[in-house]
Amino acid sequence: MHFCLFLIGLIPLFNGLVISQDHPERWKTWLDEVESIMTRSERSVFKTLKTEEDRKRFQDLFWQIRDPSPGTPGNEFKEEFQNRLQYARTRLGGIHSDRGRVYVILGKPAETKNFAGSEKVVDCELWIYRAEGRSGLPPVMYLLFYRRDNIGDYTHYYPGAQSSLDILSTRYRRSGLSKARAFKIIQKSFPELAKATLSVIPDEANIAFASTLNSSAQIIGQIYTLPEREVEKSYLKNFTSPGGTIEVDYFTKQIAGKAMLFLTEYEGVKFLNYSLMPDRVKTSATHNGIETVQLTLHLRIEDKTGNTIYQKENEIHLRFDEAQKKSILERKITFNDSAPIIEGEFHISLTFSNKTSEEFFVHTQGISVNDQTVPIVVGYEIKTKKPGVLTPFSLDSYKVLLDPRSIFTGKDSLEGLVLSKDISEFFLKHSDGEGPLIKLQDVSRMENLVTFRQRLAEFKPGIYDFIVKRNEEEIFRWPFSIISFDVEKPVELERIDTHAIQQRLPFIIGQEYLNSGQVNKALESFQKFPEDLWDKESLPVMARAYYIQKDYARVLELLQRDAVEKNYSVLLLLGNSSLKLKKLERAALYFEEIRKYGDTVEANKTLGAIYYSLGERDKAKVYWDRAKKLERRSDEKDQNK
């Protein structure tokens, strides 16, 4: 963030903390450097910061919160981190290599044993760590890195997923050699290395379990997620942006899963509809036989530059009795939701998290939304829905039941909805290109809505494409499979938007436009948002749009309301707007509050200029002297690096 000068008469006055996009490369470099020690919530918050002042203040507190001895002049953690960074870059193939990443997080091993050049084993290194009480780690760990067949970089060895056969050199790895035999060959020359091929925990190493996944993968996951457990995050509340941020929990047990996305439209607003199907949903049993599970669905929409346009998180708590467990949990479950989306090219990231079992899966996909985008939903059954209720995968008064696996049997029908006056033709085609293009005949039109159905009894098992054409031009293609055996349809759980949520759509759409830099469209949408719904969440967002448009009086009007929490970002908007309107006494009050969040050079200079302009020169001198002292301290730190 930078500062500007303007004049009241001939008296200098700082123009406040100005929105800026200076030095984007500097911040990209810094984020890349600290990626392995930064928590996901810190990363999420940082991505919302819009000013240089906020980013600098965040960076200062990022290091300060990790300082083991705040009373000393230096920051031992930061100094040690810089040393680790340099070593990883020059000796370990970079900070994003497997060895480099572990070194940056854990530091220098207690012992390092290098086996490069041995005729029995491939090039490998054994790092022995003593955890010394670090969160979630065993007292002693064997971390093994190896070059598969002596080709490429050193990669992390996962006991159970890899075996002693992977460590044995090609000269000794003859056809039909068992894992147990490979272990004994290595053990004869390198007992400690052989033990490391079985487990990260030395005491757990047992040749009888060489082919099973033990606790090693979990321990390695614990290493990579140490910051999530060790870093104090309470300081982040001072950076909560008007748009809000969502903290995403990190899980180490990845499971398989499927996802499906379709675009729909409701009252002129496009909606992104998504369905998530985890491979399994593990529950926890209570003392009275009830099964419970706590789930989270997280959606993030980013533009092509990586800016977060919209994000939401839904917490789901489920309880099952014995009968429900048998009828529901033994089948696949899909979790359906939707969110409004503006026009543009976006990257969609969907995360399903089971907090009960600490399992997750992620689905990512690109999507394009524009005036030519036709809302289409495809599944296995069309059903009517309640009028006035917004449900996922619905158009008009109908909704589509679907399976994210995109599988059908000969007993099923391919059914769906299209919202368009111009759609004329629907086709099925075998994906290998063989066979005719089959035109669907069961097509019904009701004003703008088109429904289609095709029984699949006469189609052979295989992979097909569903194709939609408009004026002989293909506008939509969707692959699906027809299988030869019956598969039970999944249980669908969906979130239904109430009337109150639908009333907030103008605010949500406006916020998306604002996050994408389309301020005029944001304000147009905000003006449709009923004033009786304005609250502590929406008021700061709308005020930010008016600030960018230089309507500073409107900013003060919105943010001075009692409903608005006067956090750092709000105070910054209030302080800057007061300066722009030359309301100096009010500006001084706001910047005094801002200074409580961080005693920075900029805040002290601004207060000095304000009090000088108010004629309080002694008070101004106190702040300017403080600013100079902070600048000298910063220069000394830079010289000592």
N, C-alpha and C positions, 0 to 999 in steps of 0.2 A: 504494500500500500504506500502511496506517496502523498505528500502534502503540497498544497498550493497556497499562494498569497493573494489576498485582495485588500483593498484600501477602504477605510472609513475616514474620509478626509485624507490625511497624510499618515495615519497610524497603521502600522503593519498588523495584520491579523491572519492567523492560519485558517485555511479554508477547510479544516476538518479532515476526517479520514475518508479518502475518496475511493470509490469502487475502481478497481484496476485489474488488468489481466497481465501485469508485467511479469517477465522472466518465467514463462511456463516451462521452459526446458530445465531451469534450475530446480523446480519442484518435482518434475518427472525424475530427474537424476536422484534427488534426495529420497523420494518414495521408493525408487529402485534399490537404493542402498539399505534402507531400513526395513524393507519388505519382510524379512525373516524374523524381525523382532517386534513388528507392529501388530497390534491386535486387529481383528476384523472390525470391531466397533470403532477403533481409532481411524482405520482406513475409510470406513463409511462416513464418519463425521468429516474427515479432511476433504473428501470429495465434494462436500456441500459448501465449503468455504469459498467466498467470492472475492475477498480482498486480500491484499498483501499484508495488511496489518493483522488480520485474523490468522493467516498462514504463519507469519513470523511468531505471533504469540503462541500458536499451537506448537510450533517447533520448539520454542523455549520451554514450554511446559512438558512437552514430550520427553525431553532430556531431564528436566528438573524432577519429574515424578520417578525417574529411574536412578537418581543420584543417591548412592548409599550413605553419603555423609554430607547433607546439605550445608552444614556449617563451615565447610572448608572452601577455599577459593576455587579449586577445580572440581570437575565432575569426573570421578574415577571411572564410572560406567562408560561415559562417552569416550574417554581416552582409551579405555580397554577395547571398546567396540571399534574405534578407528584402527587400532593395531590389528585386530582380528580381520577387519576388512582388507587391510593392506596385505596381510599374509595370505588370505584366501585368493586374492587377485593374482599375486605373484607366484604362489607355490602350489595352489590347489585347483587351478583351472577356472577360477572366477567364483563370485559369491553365489551364483545360482547352480553351480555344480553340486552334486550330492555331498562331497567332502567339504566344499566351501560353505554350504548352508549349515551343516552340522557344526563346523568350526566357529562360525559366526554366532551361533546360538549357545553352544556349550563351552567354547574356548579351547585352549590347548589340552589334549588328553593327558592323563597321568602317565601313560606309557604308550608308545607307538612302536609297532613291530612291522617291518617291511619284508615281504617275501618275494619281491621282484627278482627275476633271474634264476629262480629255482627250476630244476627240470621236472619236479613232481607236480608243482601247482602253478596256476596262472599268476600273473602279477597281481598281488593283493596286499592290502594293509590292514592290520588289526589295531584299532584304537581302543584303549582301555580307559574308561572313565569311572571316577568315584563321584557319585551324585551329591554327596555332602548335604543331604536333606532337601534337595530341590524337589519341588512339588510333583508328586506322581511318579518319580523315578526310583528304581531300585538302587541299593547302595553301590553295587558294582555292575558295569555294563560292558559287554563286548560288542563293538560296532565294527563290522567287517565291510570293506570296500574292495571291489575286484574289477578286472578288465576281462570281460568274457572272451575267451580264446585269445587273450592278449591283443585284442583289437578295440580301438576307441578309448573313451574316457573311463575313469573309475566310477562305478555305480554302486549304490547301496545294495548290500546282500540281505535278503529277507529270509531268515531261517524258516523252513516249512514251505515257503513258496519256491525257494531255491534249495538245492541240496549239495552235498559234498561232491557230486558229479560235476557241478558247475565250477568248482574250484580246482578240480583235478586237471592237469595239463592234458592236451590232446594225445601226447605220447603215451600216457598211462590210461587214457579213457578208451578202452577197447569195447567192442560191441558186446552187449549183454551184461556188462558190468553193473552190479547192483549198487544201490546207494550205501548199503551197509559195508560192502567191500571197499567202495571208494573212501568211506570214512576211515576204515582201518589202514588204508594205504597212507592217507594224510596223517593219521594219528601216530604212525610209526616214526615219522620224522618231525612232525610239528604238532605235539599234543594239544597245545593251547589253541592253535588255529583250528584243529579238528573240532574241539569243543565249541568254538565260535560258529561253526557251520550248523550247529544244532539249536542254539538259542542265544539271544542277547544276554540272558541271565545265566552266568556260569553254573549256578547250582541247579538250574533247570535242564541242563544239557543231558539228554538221554537218547542213545541210538535207537531205542525202541519206538521213539516218537519222531523219527527223522522225516517222515512223510506227512506229518500233520502240522497244521497251523497252531502254534502255541502262543504264548503271550508276547512273543517278539514283535509282531506287527503292531500290537497295541502300544508297547513301550516306545517303539520308533515314532508312532503317532503322537505319543505324549511329549516326545522331544520337540517335534515340530510345532506343537501347540502350547509350549511352556509359557509364552507371553500371555495367552488367554487366562492362565491361572495365577500368574505372578505379578501382573501389572495392575496397579490401582487405576480404575477407570472413572472414578467419581468426578475428576476434573473435566470430563467431557461435557458435563451438563452446562458448562459455561459457553460451549460452542454450538449448542442446539440451534440450528438455523430455523428461520420462520417456517420453512417447508417441512421441518422435522426430519429425523433420521431413524433408521431401524437397525437395531443391533442383531446381527445374525450369529447364532451359536455355531461353533465349529465341531464337527463330529469326525471321528477317524474310521468308522466302520462303514465303508461304502457298499451299498447293495445295488442290485439291478433294478431298473424301473423303466416305465414307458410314459410318454407324454403326448398330448395331441392339442393343437391350437387351431381355432377357426375364428374368423372375424364375423361379427354380427352388427346390427344397427338398431338403435332404440331412440325414437323421437329425434332423429337427425344426428345422433351421436354414435360414432363407431365404438365397438367394444371388442377387446381381446378376450376370447374365451379359452380357458385352458383346463385340461383334465390330466391329473397325475395318478399313475398307478404304480405303487411300489411292488416289488417282487414279493414282499411279505410285510406283515404288520405284527410285530411282536408286542405282547402285552405283559402286564405284571399282575399276578394274582393277589388279591387281598385275603384277609383271614376268613372272610365269610363266603369265599368262592367267587367273588365278582372279579372279572378281568377289566383292568383299566389301561389306558394308554394316552400319552400326551404328545400331540403332533403339531407341527408347524408347517405352513405353506408360505413360501416367500417368493414374491415376484419382483423382478427389477427390469425396468425398461430403460435402455441406454441408447443415445444417438450414436452416429458414426464416429464422433470424437471422444466417446467414453463418458459424456455427461449423463448423469442419472436424470431422466425425465420424470419418472414415476416409480415408486416402490410401495409395496404393501406387504403386510405380514398378518396371517390369520392363525390364531391359536385354536386348536381343536382338542377337546377333552372327551374321550369316549369311555363308556362303561357298558360291559356286556355280562349278562347272566349266562348260565350254562347253556340254555336253549339258544340264545342269541349267538353265543360263541360258535356253536355247531353250525348254525345256518348262515352266519356272516363271515367269521374269521377263517373258515375253511375255504371260502371263495376269494377271488380277487376283489379288491375294493378300489374304486376310483374316487378321487376328491376333485370336485368341479368348482370353478370360480370364474369370475370375469372382472374386467376393469376397463374403464373408458380409455381411449387412446386417440391422440391427434394424428394428423397426417405427417408422414415422414418415413425415413429409412431407419429401422431400429434393430437393436440386438436384444433379444429376450432371454432372460436367465430365470429359470424356475428351480427352486430347491424344495425337496420334501425332506423333512427332518422328523425322526422319531426320537423324542427326548427320553422316552422310557428305556429304549434299547441302545441309544446313541448311534443310530444308523441314519444314513442319508443317501439320496441320489440327486443328481443335478442334470437338468436338460437345458441346452442352449439352442437358439434358433434365430435366424434373421427373418425380418418381416418388412414388407413395404405396404404403406397405407396412403392412399391418395384418392382423388375424386373418381378415378376410374375403377377403384377396388370394389368388386361385387361381393356383398355378404353371402357366404355359402356355408352350409353345415351338412355333413354327410355322416350317416350312422346306420343302425340296423332297425330303427323303429321311430316313427313320428307319433307324438302324443299331443293332446291339447293341454294347455296350461291355464292357470287362473288369470283372468284379465287384470291388467294393472300391476302385475307382479313381474319383476325383472329377474329372470333365472338364466343360468349359463346355457349356451347352445340353443337359444330360442330366437325366433323371428315371429313378429306379430303375435298371434294367439296359439302358436305351436312351438314345441321344442323337440329336439332329436336326442334319442338315447344312443350312446356310442361306446366303443371299446378302444382305448388307446393302442391296443395291439394291432388294430386294423385287420382283424381276422373274421371271416364269415364261414359258414357251412352251407351245404346245399339246401338246408331247411330255412335259411335266412333270406331276407330281402335286403337289397341295398336301397336305402331311403334317405331323403334329405329335403332341404329347403333352400330356396334362392330368393333374394330380395332384389328384383329388377323387372322393368317392363320389357327389356330388349332381349332377354335370354330366350333362345329359340330351340337349341338342340343339345341333347345329352347322349353320350356314347360310352360303351365299354369296349376295351381293347386289351388283348393279351399282351403283357409287357415285352415278350420276346419278338413282337412284331408280326407273328404268324396269325393267320385267321382273319376274318372280316372285322370291320368296324361295326359294332352292333348298336343300333339306335334305340334308345329307350322310348317306349310307346305310352307307358302309364304316366302321363304328365298332366297336371291340373294347374290352372291359372286362376287366381283370385285377386283382382286389381294388381298390386305390385308384387304379390307373393306367388311363387311357383313351387309346387311340390312334385316330387318324382319318386317312383318306385320301380324296382326291377327284381323279380324273383330269380334266385340263383340256382334253382334245382337242376337246370340243364347245362350248367357250366362245369367244366372239368376242374379239378383242383389245380391251383397254380397262382401266379401273381398277375394281377390285372391293373389297368389304369382306368379310372373314371375321368372322363373328359367333358368339359363344358365349352360350347362354342357360342359366340355372338357374332352374327353377320359373317359366318363361316370362318371367323378367327378364333383360335383357341385362347381362352382366358383363364382356364383353371384345369389342373391335372392333379389327381390324387391317387396314389398307389394303394392297393389292398390285396389281401390274400384270401383265397378260397381253399379250405382244408377239407380232408376226407373224413375227419372224425369230429364228434361232438365236443364242444367246449362250453362250459357253463358261462353265461353272461355275468359280468361283474356286478357287484352291489354298488350303486351310485349314491354318494353323499355330496350334496351341493349346498352352496351358500346362496340364499335368496335375499335380494336387496329389498328393503322395506321402502315405504313412501318417503320416510325421513332421509334415507340415504340418497334416493333419487333426487330430492330437492337440493342436495349438495353438489350435484353434477357440474353446475356452472363454475363452482369454486375449484373442483378437481381439474376440469379442463383448463381453466385459467392458470392454475398452478403448473400444469404441463407446458402450456405455451410460455410461461415465464421462465421455466427451467430450460427451455429450448432457445431462449433469447428473443422470442416473438412478443415483445411487451405490449404493442398495440392490441394484438389479438387477445392477450391475457386480460387487459383492462376491459375489452368488450365483453368478455365472458364474466368477469367479476361484477360488471354492472347488471347482469341478469341474476345475480345471487341475492336472495331475499335478505334484507337488512336484519330481520328478526332472527336470522340464523348466524349472524356474525358472532365470532367467539375468539377465545385466546389463541386458537390454532389458525383461523383464517385471517384475522386482522393484521398480524405482522407480514403475512405473505402479500396481501393486497397493498400494504404500505410500502413494501419493497418495490413493487411495480410503479407506484406513484413517485417514489424517490428517483427511480431511473428516468422517469418522465419529467423530473424537476418540479413536480407539484408538491413543494415542501409543506405548504399549509395543510394540504390533505393528509400528509404523513403525520403531522402533529395531531390533527383531529382524530385520526384512527388510533394512534398509539398511546395517546394520553388517557384513554379510557381505562377504567378500573379493571376491566376484564383481562387486560393485557399484562402478562408477566414481564417485568422490566429486567430481562436478562441482558447479556452483553450485546447481542446483535440488535435488540430493540433499542437499548441505550445509544448505540452507535448511530442508528437512524435518527433518533430524537436529537442527539447532539449535533450531528451534521446539518439536519434540517433547521434547527434553531440558529446555527451559524449563518446559513444561507439567508434566513429571514432577518438576520441582525438582532436576534433576541439573545443578547449576550449573557444576561444574568441567568436565564434559563439554560443556555448552553453550558455555562460554568457548572451548574448543578449536575447536568448529565455527564460531563467529562470528569467531574470528581468521582462519580459512581463508576465510570468506565475505568478509571485509574485503579480502583480496588481490585479489578480483575487482572491487573498486570501493571507494574510500575515501569512503563516503557518510556523511551526517549520521546517518542511521538506524542504520547499523552501529556507529558510534562511541557513540551514545547507549545502544544496547543493551549493548555491552561495558562502558560505564561503570556502568550499573545492575547488571550481573552482578557486577562486581568490588566494587562498593559492598556488595552483599548478602553477598559472601564475606568482608567485613571488610578488603579491600585498598583503602583509601580513596585512597591516593596514586596507585595505578594507575587507579582510577576517575576521578580528577581529570584525568589525562592525556587520557583518551578524551573526557571531557565538554568539556575545553578545545578539543580538536581539533574536536568537533562544532560548538561555537560559532564557531570560526574559519571552518569551511566554510559555516555559515549566513550569516555576515557577507559572505563572498565572493559567495555566491549573491544576497544582497540588493543588493550593489553592482552586480552584472551586470544585475539587473532594473531598477535605477534608471538605468543608462546606456543602456538600450534606447531 
